[in-house]
């Protein structure tokens, strides 16, 4: 099993109501050199992700959810 890195970046600044707003983008990498875009989460996935209470691990190419007793793992 290999660790992976997650990064948050900002791009496409817009100016609205006296403030500069940046769109957040998320990426992951397994080697710190090649970075891949993470897709935006839908509301259902955000809700499930909010229930994760443990360290994430595994192969990012294999995405799946297992809900056990109200916990994702």
C-alpha positions as CSV (number, residue, x, y, z in Angstrom):
1,X,0.0,0.0,0.0
2,X,1.3,3.4,-0.9
3,X,0.6,6.8,0.8
4,X,-0.7,9.7,-1.2
5,X,-0.7,13.4,-0.8
6,X,-3.7,15.8,-1.1
7,X,-3.3,19.4,-2.0
8,X,-5.6,22.4,-2.2
9,X,-4.9,25.1,-4.7
10,X,-6.8,28.3,-5.9
11,X,-7.3,29.7,-9.3
12,X,-9.8,31.9,-11.3
13,X,-10.0,34.9,-9.0
14,X,-13.2,36.9,-9.2
15,X,-14.1,40.2,-7.7
16,X,-17.5,40.4,-5.9
17,X,-18.9,42.9,-3.4
18,X,-15.5,44.3,-2.6
19,X,-13.8,41.0,-2.1
20,X,-11.6,38.8,-4.2
21,X,-12.9,35.2,-4.3
22,X,-10.8,32.2,-5.5
23,X,-12.2,28.9,-6.7
24,X,-10.6,26.0,-4.7
25,X,-9.2,23.0,-6.7
26,X,-8.0,19.8,-5.1
27,X,-5.3,17.4,-6.3
28,X,-3.7,14.1,-5.2
29,X,-0.3,12.6,-5.9
30,X,1.4,9.3,-4.9
31,X,4.9,10.6,-5.7
32,X,4.7,14.4,-5.1
33,X,5.6,15.0,-8.8
34,X,2.6,14.0,-10.8
35,X,-0.7,15.5,-9.6
36,X,-4.2,14.5,-10.6
37,X,-7.4,16.6,-10.2
38,X,-9.9,15.4,-7.7
39,X,-13.4,15.8,-8.9
40,X,-15.8,18.0,-6.9
41,X,-18.0,16.1,-4.5
42,X,-21.8,15.9,-4.8
43,X,-24.0,16.6,-1.7
44,X,-24.4,12.8,-0.9
45,X,-20.7,12.2,-1.0
46,X,-20.0,15.3,1.1
47,X,-22.4,14.0,3.7
48,X,-20.8,10.5,3.7
49,X,-17.3,12.0,3.9
50,X,-18.3,14.1,6.9
51,X,-18.8,10.9,8.8
52,X,-15.3,9.6,8.4
53,X,-13.5,9.5,11.7
54,X,-10.4,7.6,10.8
55,X,-7.2,7.9,8.7
56,X,-7.7,7.4,5.0
57,X,-5.7,4.7,3.3
58,X,-5.6,2.5,0.3
59,X,-5.5,2.8,-3.5
60,X,-7.0,6.1,-4.7
61,X,-7.9,4.3,-8.0
62,X,-10.3,2.1,-6.1
63,X,-13.0,4.3,-4.7
64,X,-15.8,2.8,-2.5
65,X,-17.7,3.3,0.6
66,X,-18.6,0.9,3.4
67,X,-21.0,2.1,6.1
68,X,-20.8,0.1,9.3
69,X,-22.7,1.2,12.4
70,X,-22.9,4.8,11.2
71,X,-19.2,4.9,10.5
72,X,-17.5,4.9,7.1
73,X,-14.4,2.7,6.9
